[in-house]
Amino acid sequence: MYTLKQILKMDLINLFTNPMWLFYNIGFALLLVLILGFLSSGGYGGDITAYDYYAVALMIYAIANTATISANSFMEERIKNGNMRVIYSPVPSWQLHFSKVIASFVFGVVCHTAVGLILHLLIGVHYGSRVIAVAAILLLMAAAELFAAALGVFLCCVFKSEGVTNQILSLVITILALLGGLFFPVDGMGTAVASVSNISPLKWLTLAAFQVIYDDNFTLLVPVGIGLVVLSFLAAAASAKIFKGEDYLL
Amino acid sequence: MISVFINDIYRMKQEKARIILTFVMIGAAIAAAVFFASRPYSAGNIALAAEDGANTISSEILNITVLDEEPPFSELVRNRYDAVITADRDGHYEITTIKSESFKQELEQILTQSGEQEDYSGSGRGMAATILGYMTMFIMMLGVSMMFLFSDDKEKKQIERVAAAPISFSGYLAAHGIFIFGTIYLPSLIWLSIAAVIPGIDLGLPLWQYGLLLALICGVSVAFSLFLNSLIHGTDSANMTGSALTVLTSILAGGFYAFEEGNKILETVIRILPQKAFFTVVETVEANQHLGECLPSLLFIIIAIIGMVGFAAVKTRRDYVYSI
């Protein structure tokens, strides 16, 4: 356990001291919500504003992008060398990628909670009227964050290259976000579009979140949350099975 | 220059996943555009929860879904419906919406003057504008990620050898640029040619015009990614910043969805985006207007391309040729 703690500590330091990733996780998310919310605010009436929609929907997009952070923290060129040493040392290799999942998860949760908090204080974005609803949203987002982190590391193990993984992730996540209607509504575009939109997991996540916030309805939240956690563990286990130290040589 | 180009071909051959991905993504973008563009335009999505025996509303410009009971409020917030109308037997309507007051009034007007409805002219974009609007973001993202050829050279110090070798430095940059241009341009053109021969799909413009327009946006994409990579060191940082910027700017420029209500400051910001100028050009070409209408936009794009490439060339030369 000592070794895991040491690797984790280093990974966290690497993540939290990288200005580019801090910008990506906090600045970019904040900018997206503020700009898109501002642009479409004209179409909204009083009580519910465009920010209320985009703060949740785009937060989910940002969380999905945690996958690229974990992929980076696992196989980025700068970090490869350090990891190479860990592989040569008498440390079980699963600790290497497991600590990346945990580190990216913590990094993502801290950054995105900060963004959510800023938005709440700045614009008064609504996250639910009851404490339990807010807590449930936080847990759901954390589960999503965990899955995204595990997925990024898993894909790195599959493709053995961080560049390819990143390219695939950033494109696929953006397509899923478009289909799921995170940037602009697609559900109302007719039944055909709506049924295609159903294949986007991001849509279900958004749906679950909005149901909790506005209807106090937890029916979708529980299966989505549990599913995400189970999938995260499957992804982590699969990474442990596929990962070989020599992948770093590529 | 030619040897750099040939070397790029060999390097790309090692990256089969990227090649497949490029094809899949551009194909998906075109398919999505064709799919979304074929939908009829409607003024709003309305959920109608009517009591038994109440008059149902029919409208040609509204997309009305009849439900047994009122949908939950979250359906309104997540824009599944723009408004919910409840109707009782006496013919009273009640409209619930989170949208603006003007939308509600418009809706009331449509409801009361049932029968003859004037044509509701929406933002009916043409097919070519939709297709190229959807492709723009993906082309920009692909350009940024294909630039790994150049940023890997920087990250792995290969570029210092190039700088010391007796070859033209501009030629080296040009070779990368032309190669990456090809890797984005050719798949796009291939997919569009396939789409053009599929019966039932009307692309809206002849293929050669598509070819020219695509060349323009691929040029912007390559110039932008060269510019970005000359500023940011490291493949991953450049890739992440690049995809963040391209997603943001392409949505802002209105590639997918034209934002209705504008704002003075943001409009100015949007106007300097090359993507916005590109959409202006596409719309002019599609509307079959005189090309002079969009000459400023066209010039702006070309100046932007030259500016970004020029900056990248000067900056990289300064970083590697003169400093060593």
Chai-1 contact restraints between the chains, C-beta under 6 A:
chainA,res_idxA,chainB,res_idxB,connection_type,confidence,min_distance_angstrom,max_distance_angstrom,comment,restraint_id
A,M20,B,S237,contact,1.0,0.0,6.0,A-B,restraint_1
A,Y24,B,M240,contact,1.0,0.0,6.0,A-B,restraint_2
A,F28,B,A244,contact,1.0,0.0,6.0,A-B,restraint_3
A,L39,B,F259,contact,1.0,0.0,6.0,A-B,restraint_4
A,S40,B,F259,contact,1.0,0.0,6.0,A-B,restraint_5
A,G42,B,E261,contact,1.0,0.0,6.0,A-B,restraint_6
A,G43,B,K99,contact,1.0,0.0,6.0,A-B,restraint_7
A,G43,B,S100,contact,1.0,0.0,6.0,A-B,restraint_8
A,G43,B,E260,contact,1.0,0.0,6.0,A-B,restraint_9
A,Y44,B,S100,contact,1.0,0.0,6.0,A-B,restraint_10
A,G45,B,I98,contact,1.0,0.0,6.0,A-B,restraint_11
A,G45,B,K99,contact,1.0,0.0,6.0,A-B,restraint_12
A,G45,B,S100,contact,1.0,0.0,6.0,A-B,restraint_13
A,I48,B,V77,contact,1.0,0.0,6.0,A-B,restraint_14
A,I48,B,I98,contact,1.0,0.0,6.0,A-B,restraint_15
A,N72,B,D236,contact,1.0,0.0,6.0,A-B,restraint_16
A,E76,B,D236,contact,1.0,0.0,6.0,A-B,restraint_17
A,E77,B,E155,contact,1.0,0.0,6.0,A-B,restraint_18
A,G163,B,F148,contact,1.0,0.0,6.0,A-B,restraint_19
A,V164,B,A17,contact,1.0,0.0,6.0,A-B,restraint_20
A,N166,B,N239,contact,1.0,0.0,6.0,A-B,restraint_21
A,Q167,B,S145,contact,1.0,0.0,6.0,A-B,restraint_22
A,I168,B,L21,contact,1.0,0.0,6.0,A-B,restraint_23
A,S170,B,S243,contact,1.0,0.0,6.0,A-B,restraint_24
A,L171,B,M25,contact,1.0,0.0,6.0,A-B,restraint_25
A,F183,B,I251,contact,1.0,0.0,6.0,A-B,restraint_26
A,F184,B,Y257,contact,1.0,0.0,6.0,A-B,restraint_27
A,P185,B,N79,contact,1.0,0.0,6.0,A-B,restraint_28
A,D187,B,R80,contact,1.0,0.0,6.0,A-B,restraint_29
A,G188,B,N45,contact,1.0,0.0,6.0,A-B,restraint_30
A,M189,B,R39,contact,1.0,0.0,6.0,A-B,restraint_31
A,G190,B,R39,contact,1.0,0.0,6.0,A-B,restraint_32
A,F210,B,S74,contact,1.0,0.0,6.0,A-B,restraint_33
A,F210,B,V77,contact,1.0,0.0,6.0,A-B,restraint_34
A,F210,B,R78,contact,1.0,0.0,6.0,A-B,restraint_35
A,Q211,B,S74,contact,1.0,0.0,6.0,A-B,restraint_36
A,Y214,B,F73,contact,1.0,0.0,6.0,A-B,restraint_37
A,Y214,B,S74,contact,1.0,0.0,6.0,A-B,restraint_38
A,Y214,B,V77,contact,1.0,0.0,6.0,A-B,restraint_39
A,D215,B,P72,contact,1.0,0.0,6.0,A-B,restraint_40
A,D215,B,F73,contact,1.0,0.0,6.0,A-B,restraint_41
A,D215,B,S74,contact,1.0,0.0,6.0,A-B,restraint_42
